[in-house]
Amino acid sequence: GEHLRHDILKCQLAPLDRSEYDVDFTDEQWARLQEAFPDGVCDWSRPGVGQQPSVSWQTFAEGPGGRPLGPPPTSTPNGPAGTAPLGHRLGGTDRISTAIAVAQHGWPEGGAAPTVVLARGDGEQAFADALAGTPLAVALDAPLLLTSSHRLLGNVADELRRLLREGAEVVLLGGEAALAPAIESALREIGFEPRRIAGATRVETALAIASELGEPPALLIASGEDFPDALSAGAAAAQAGGAVLLTPAGRRHPANDAYLGERPEVLAYAVGGPAAAGYPDATPVVGATREATAVEVARIFFEDPTSVGFAVSSTYPDALAGGTHVARRGGPVLLTPADGLYPEVTAYLCGVAGTVQDVITYGGTRAVPDAVAADALTAARGEGC
């Protein structure tokens, strides 16, 4: 469980806890473990014993060989008279730690988040209940964290303690198959109050989330059977003060029809080809690929964005956590395969080069390699356009 840095010489210990393991130990096996580790086991989520951050030999302090720093720099808008946009990556060793890194960047001060939205992060087909959660998280000014479907992971619990004040609410997305009742119990044990938003299916869960948002003026409909269109729709819905509805691919759903029928004045958009086929009366937002659809969403809902977020298009967790982060900054989520930017994405970045000040890559280098992130930043600077 140690981090790949291998920088811990002596680990801090934590008591053995059966809930931390996926194995069902017998009482005899558990007694043997307790006998073998009477003082506990290594807790790799905490710094090592006596571990201190590295300190450079360089200094700007006054004194021999030193020189005091001048006044702090001032930021200027990007553009012909301003500075080029900055690029940075928010990623961890896995999807769980990436979501934590995003939360730590967006909410750096302890106790600063009023609540947290918690979604399932394991399994490649586990995205359904969380897809509509981005506009809710933005409305609540809450980071979106991921955890195992059957237990609250230790590093997630630590981040919750950092983000929240004691007694704060944690919103769980989806039913007990998505997030087990044991997670609610674990949240109460560490001092938080869980509240679950769920429906009988992913469609009803999205509608329940929409109801939490009151009467949203815009509804973005996307397929609930795959994730890319709904991911780009989430940040756009947050920008428009709207909600995301999920539908079977290429088909209508009676629950959505009932909700829409009661709100004929609300603007409805169908994001992606499958949703547009099911809801031809909605305004279509469709590209030839998932990446191109995300660009069309960005063009329609984000005028002169100052931030742009990137995530890999082949899986959902990085874009899910990053969508909340970049939406708070008024920017879209763009998608890219790991082997290079699509021409539509490059063209879009060139088109917004005069306003973008920040290009954020969500996820590690295996998801979005450094070369791809560098190409995005180059286009956002208007170079090679």
C-alpha positions as CSV (number, residue, x, y, z in Angstrom):
1,G,0.0,0.0,0.0
2,E,3.0,2.4,0.2
3,H,3.1,5.3,-2.3
4,L,5.3,4.8,-5.3
5,R,7.7,7.5,-4.0
6,H,8.9,5.0,-1.3
7,D,9.8,8.0,0.9
8,I,8.6,6.6,4.2
9,L,11.4,5.1,6.4
10,K,9.1,4.3,9.4
11,C,5.4,4.2,9.0
12,Q,2.8,5.4,11.5
13,L,0.6,2.7,12.8
14,A,-3.2,2.4,12.9
15,P,-5.2,-0.2,14.8
16,L,-6.5,-3.2,12.9
17,D,-10.0,-2.7,11.6
18,R,-12.0,-5.4,9.9
19,S,-14.0,-2.9,7.8
20,E,-10.8,-1.8,6.0
21,Y,-10.4,-5.2,4.3
22,D,-12.3,-6.9,1.5
23,V,-11.7,-10.3,3.0
24,D,-14.2,-12.0,5.4
25,F,-11.8,-13.2,8.1
26,T,-12.9,-15.9,10.5
27,D,-12.6,-15.1,14.2
28,E,-9.6,-17.4,14.5
29,Q,-7.8,-15.7,11.6
30,W,-8.6,-12.3,13.0
31,A,-7.2,-13.3,16.4
32,R,-4.0,-14.5,14.7
33,L,-3.7,-11.1,13.0
34,Q,-4.1,-9.3,16.2
35,E,-1.5,-11.4,17.8
36,A,0.9,-10.8,14.9
37,F,0.3,-7.1,14.9
38,P,-0.5,-6.1,18.5
39,D,0.5,-2.4,17.8
40,G,-1.4,-2.0,14.6
41,V,-0.4,-2.0,10.9
42,C,1.1,0.7,8.6
43,D,-1.2,3.6,7.7
44,W,0.2,4.6,4.3
45,S,-2.3,7.5,4.0
46,R,-0.3,9.5,6.7
47,P,3.3,10.8,6.6
48,G,6.0,8.7,8.1
49,V,7.1,9.0,11.7
50,G,9.1,12.3,11.9
51,Q,8.8,12.8,8.2
52,Q,9.4,16.4,7.1
53,P,9.1,18.0,3.6
54,S,12.3,18.5,1.7
55,V,13.8,22.0,2.1
56,S,15.9,23.4,-0.7
57,W,19.4,24.9,0.0
58,Q,18.3,27.9,-2.1
59,T,17.1,30.9,-0.2
60,F,15.9,34.4,-0.8
61,A,16.4,35.5,2.8
62,E,18.4,38.5,3.6
63,G,22.0,37.8,4.7
64,P,25.2,36.5,3.1
65,G,24.5,35.2,-0.3
66,G,20.8,36.0,-0.1
67,R,18.6,38.7,-1.5
68,P,15.0,39.6,-0.4
69,L,12.2,39.0,-2.8
70,G,10.6,42.0,-4.5
71,P,6.9,42.8,-4.5
72,P,4.6,40.0,-5.3
73,P,3.7,39.6,-9.0
74,T,0.4,40.7,-10.3
75,S,-1.8,38.6,-12.6
76,T,-3.0,40.0,-15.9
77,P,-5.6,38.6,-18.3
78,N,-4.5,36.4,-21.1
79,G,-4.4,38.0,-24.5
80,P,-2.1,40.1,-26.7
81,A,-1.2,42.4,-23.7
82,G,-1.4,39.7,-21.1
83,T,0.4,36.6,-20.1
84,A,0.1,33.2,-21.7
85,P,-2.2,30.7,-20.0
86,L,-0.8,28.4,-17.4
87,G,-1.1,24.6,-17.5
88,H,-1.2,22.2,-14.6
89,R,-2.2,18.7,-13.7
90,L,-4.4,17.5,-10.9
91,G,-3.9,13.7,-10.6
92,G,-3.1,10.9,-8.2
93,T,-2.0,7.3,-8.4
94,D,-5.6,6.2,-9.0
95,R,-9.1,7.6,-9.5
96,I,-9.7,7.9,-5.8
97,S,-6.6,9.9,-5.1
98,T,-7.1,12.1,-8.2
99,A,-10.5,13.1,-6.8
100,I,-8.8,13.9,-3.5
101,A,-6.1,16.0,-5.3
102,V,-8.9,17.9,-7.1
103,A,-10.7,18.6,-3.8
104,Q,-7.4,19.8,-2.2
105,H,-6.8,22.2,-5.0
106,G,-10.3,23.6,-5.1
107,W,-10.8,23.7,-1.4
108,P,-7.3,24.2,0.0
109,E,-8.3,25.4,3.5
110,G,-9.4,22.9,6.1
111,G,-13.1,23.1,7.0
112,A,-13.9,25.3,4.0
113,A,-16.4,23.0,2.2
114,P,-20.0,23.3,3.4
115,T,-20.7,19.7,2.3
116,V,-19.3,16.9,0.1
117,V,-20.9,14.9,-2.6
118,L,-19.9,11.3,-2.5
119,A,-20.1,8.8,-5.4
120,R,-19.1,5.3,-6.3
121,G,-15.7,5.1,-7.9
122,D,-15.0,1.4,-8.5
123,G,-16.0,-0.5,-11.6
124,E,-16.0,0.7,-15.2
125,Q,-19.8,0.5,-15.4
126,A,-20.4,2.2,-12.0
127,F,-20.8,5.7,-13.4
128,A,-24.6,5.8,-13.7
129,D,-25.8,7.4,-10.4
130,A,-23.0,9.9,-10.3
131,L,-23.4,11.3,-13.8
132,A,-26.0,13.9,-12.9
133,G,-24.1,15.0,-9.8
134,T,-21.9,17.8,-11.2
135,P,-24.5,20.6,-11.2
136,L,-25.6,19.6,-7.7
137,A,-22.1,19.7,-6.4
138,V,-21.5,23.1,-7.9
139,A,-24.8,24.4,-6.5
140,L,-23.7,23.2,-3.1
141,D,-20.2,24.5,-3.5
142,A,-19.1,21.0,-2.7
143,P,-16.2,18.8,-4.0
144,L,-17.1,15.5,-5.4
145,L,-15.2,12.5,-3.9
146,L,-15.2,8.9,-4.9
147,T,-15.1,5.8,-2.7
148,S,-15.6,2.0,-2.9
149,S,-19.1,0.9,-3.3
150,H,-19.1,-1.2,-0.1
151,R,-16.9,0.8,2.3
152,L,-15.6,4.3,3.1
153,L,-11.9,4.2,2.1
154,G,-9.4,5.5,4.7
155,N,-7.9,8.2,2.5
156,V,-11.4,9.4,1.6
157,A,-12.3,9.6,5.3
158,D,-9.2,11.6,6.0
159,E,-10.1,14.1,3.2
160,L,-13.6,14.4,4.6
161,R,-12.2,15.3,8.0
162,R,-10.0,17.9,6.3
163,L,-12.7,19.4,4.2
164,L,-15.6,19.5,6.6
165,R,-16.5,20.7,10.0
166,E,-17.8,18.2,12.5
167,G,-21.5,17.5,12.0
168,A,-21.5,18.5,8.3
169,E,-23.7,16.8,5.7
170,V,-22.3,14.3,3.1
171,V,-24.6,13.7,0.1
172,L,-24.5,10.2,-1.2
173,L,-25.5,9.7,-4.9
174,G,-27.3,6.5,-5.7
175,G,-29.0,3.6,-4.0
176,E,-27.5,1.0,-1.7
177,A,-26.1,-1.0,-4.6
178,A,-24.0,2.0,-5.5
179,L,-23.0,3.0,-2.0
180,A,-23.6,0.4,0.7
181,P,-25.3,1.2,4.0
182,A,-22.0,0.5,5.7
183,I,-20.7,3.8,4.2
184,E,-23.5,5.7,5.9
185,S,-22.6,4.1,9.2
186,A,-18.9,4.9,8.7
187,L,-19.7,8.6,8.0
188,R,-21.7,8.8,11.3
189,E,-18.9,7.2,13.2
190,I,-16.5,9.9,12.1
191,G,-18.9,12.7,12.9
192,F,-20.8,13.5,9.7
193,E,-24.4,13.2,8.7
194,P,-25.1,11.3,5.5
195,R,-28.0,12.1,3.2
196,R,-28.8,9.9,0.2
197,I,-30.3,11.0,-3.1
198,A,-31.5,8.0,-5.1
199,G,-34.1,6.7,-7.4
200,A,-35.2,3.2,-8.5
201,T,-32.9,3.5,-11.6
202,R,-30.3,5.9,-12.9
203,V,-33.0,7.8,-14.7
204,E,-34.9,8.4,-11.5
205,T,-31.8,9.2,-9.6
206,A,-31.0,12.0,-12.1
207,L,-34.6,13.3,-11.7
208,A,-34.2,13.3,-7.9
209,I,-31.0,15.3,-8.3
210,A,-32.9,17.7,-10.6
211,S,-35.6,18.1,-7.9
212,E,-32.8,19.0,-5.4
213,L,-31.9,21.9,-7.7
214,G,-35.4,23.4,-7.5
215,E,-36.8,24.4,-10.9
216,P,-33.7,24.5,-13.2
217,P,-34.2,26.8,-16.2
218,A,-32.3,24.4,-18.5
219,L,-32.3,20.6,-18.8
220,L,-29.5,18.8,-20.6
221,I,-30.5,15.3,-21.6
222,A,-27.8,12.7,-22.2
223,S,-27.5,8.9,-22.5
224,G,-27.3,7.1,-19.2
225,E,-26.0,4.0,-20.8
226,D,-22.6,5.5,-21.5
227,F,-20.7,8.4,-19.7
228,P,-19.0,10.8,-22.1
229,D,-21.9,13.0,-23.2
230,A,-23.2,13.3,-19.6
231,L,-19.8,14.3,-18.3
232,S,-19.5,17.2,-20.7
233,A,-23.2,18.1,-20.0
234,G,-22.6,18.2,-16.2
235,A,-20.3,21.2,-16.3
236,A,-22.5,22.9,-18.8
237,A,-25.6,22.4,-16.7
238,A,-23.8,23.9,-13.8
239,Q,-22.9,26.9,-15.9
240,A,-26.5,27.3,-17.0
241,G,-28.0,26.8,-13.5
242,G,-29.6,23.6,-15.0
243,A,-29.7,19.9,-14.4
244,V,-28.7,16.7,-16.3
245,L,-31.4,14.1,-17.2
246,L,-30.4,10.6,-18.2
247,T,-32.2,8.5,-20.8
248,P,-31.8,5.1,-22.5
249,A,-29.7,5.4,-25.6
250,G,-31.9,6.4,-28.6
251,R,-35.1,6.2,-26.6
252,R,-37.4,8.3,-24.4
253,H,-38.2,7.4,-20.8
254,P,-41.6,7.9,-19.3
255,A,-40.3,9.4,-16.1
256,N,-38.4,12.1,-18.1
257,D,-41.4,12.7,-20.3
258,A,-43.6,13.3,-17.3
259,Y,-41.0,15.7,-15.8
260,L,-40.6,17.6,-19.1
261,G,-44.3,17.7,-19.7
262,E,-44.8,19.6,-16.5
263,R,-42.2,22.2,-17.5
264,P,-42.9,23.1,-21.2
265,E,-41.2,26.4,-20.8
266,V,-37.8,25.0,-19.7
267,L,-35.1,24.9,-22.4
268,A,-34.2,21.3,-23.2
269,Y,-31.0,20.2,-24.9
270,A,-30.1,16.7,-26.2
271,V,-26.4,16.2,-25.7
272,G,-25.0,13.5,-28.0
273,G,-26.4,11.4,-30.8
274,P,-28.2,8.8,-28.6
275,A,-30.1,11.5,-26.6
276,A,-30.9,13.5,-29.8
277,A,-32.4,10.3,-31.3
278,G,-34.7,9.9,-28.3
279,Y,-35.6,13.5,-27.9
280,P,-35.7,15.1,-31.4
281,D,-37.7,18.0,-30.1
282,A,-34.9,19.1,-27.9
283,T,-32.1,21.4,-29.2
284,P,-29.4,19.0,-30.4
285,V,-25.8,19.4,-29.2
286,V,-24.1,16.7,-31.2
287,G,-20.6,16.1,-32.6
288,A,-19.3,13.3,-34.7
289,T,-17.4,11.7,-31.7
290,R,-17.7,12.0,-28.0
291,E,-14.7,14.4,-28.1
292,A,-16.4,16.6,-30.7
293,T,-19.7,16.6,-28.8
294,A,-17.8,17.9,-25.7
295,V,-16.5,20.7,-28.0
296,E,-20.0,21.6,-29.2
297,V,-21.2,21.7,-25.5
298,A,-18.3,24.1,-24.8
299,R,-19.1,26.3,-27.7
300,I,-22.8,26.7,-26.8
301,F,-22.6,27.0,-23.0
302,F,-19.2,28.7,-22.3
303,E,-18.6,32.1,-23.9
304,D,-15.1,33.3,-23.4
305,P,-14.0,30.8,-20.7
306,T,-11.0,31.6,-18.6
307,S,-10.4,28.0,-17.6
308,V,-10.6,24.7,-19.6
309,G,-10.5,21.2,-18.1
310,F,-9.2,18.1,-19.8
311,A,-9.8,14.4,-19.0
312,V,-9.4,11.1,-20.8
313,S,-12.4,10.1,-22.9
314,S,-12.1,6.4,-22.3
315,T,-13.2,6.3,-18.7
316,Y,-15.3,8.5,-16.4
317,P,-13.8,9.1,-12.9
318,D,-11.3,11.9,-13.7
319,A,-13.8,13.9,-15.7
320,L,-16.4,13.4,-13.0
321,A,-14.3,14.8,-10.2
322,G,-12.7,17.4,-12.5
323,G,-16.1,18.6,-13.9
324,T,-17.1,20.1,-10.5
325,H,-13.7,21.8,-10.1
326,V,-13.6,23.4,-13.6
327,A,-17.3,24.3,-13.6
328,R,-16.8,26.4,-10.4
329,R,-14.2,28.3,-12.4
330,G,-16.6,28.9,-15.3
331,G,-15.0,26.4,-17.7
332,P,-16.0,23.3,-19.7
333,V,-14.7,19.8,-19.6
334,L,-13.1,18.6,-22.8
335,L,-12.3,15.0,-23.6
336,T,-9.3,13.5,-25.3
337,P,-8.0,10.0,-26.1
338,A,-4.6,9.2,-24.6
339,D,-3.0,9.2,-28.1
340,G,-3.6,12.8,-29.0
341,L,-6.0,15.7,-29.4
342,Y,-8.8,15.5,-32.0
343,P,-8.7,18.3,-34.6
344,E,-12.0,19.7,-33.2
345,V,-10.5,20.1,-29.8
346,T,-7.4,21.9,-31.1
347,A,-9.6,24.2,-33.2
348,Y,-11.7,25.1,-30.2
349,L,-8.7,25.8,-28.0
350,C,-7.2,28.1,-30.7
351,G,-10.6,29.9,-30.9
352,V,-10.6,30.7,-27.1
353,A,-6.9,31.5,-26.9
354,G,-7.6,35.1,-26.2
355,T,-9.5,34.4,-22.9
356,V,-8.2,31.1,-21.4
357,Q,-5.8,31.6,-18.5
358,D,-5.7,28.1,-17.1
359,V,-5.6,24.7,-18.8
360,I,-6.2,21.9,-16.2
361,T,-5.5,18.3,-16.9
362,Y,-7.3,15.8,-14.6
363,G,-5.8,12.5,-14.0
364,G,-2.3,11.0,-14.2
365,T,0.0,10.7,-17.2
366,R,-1.2,7.2,-18.2
367,A,-4.7,8.8,-18.7
368,V,-3.5,12.0,-20.4
369,P,0.2,11.9,-21.3
370,D,2.3,15.0,-20.8
371,A,2.7,15.4,-24.6
372,V,-1.1,15.6,-25.0
373,A,-1.4,18.1,-22.2
374,A,1.4,20.1,-23.7
375,D,-0.4,20.2,-27.1
376,A,-3.5,21.5,-25.4
377,L,-1.6,24.2,-23.7
378,T,0.1,25.2,-26.9
379,A,-3.2,25.6,-28.7
380,A,-4.7,27.5,-25.8
381,R,-1.8,30.0,-26.2
382,G,-2.7,30.4,-29.8
383,E,0.5,28.9,-31.0
384,G,0.5,26.8,-34.2
385,C,-3.1,27.8,-35.0
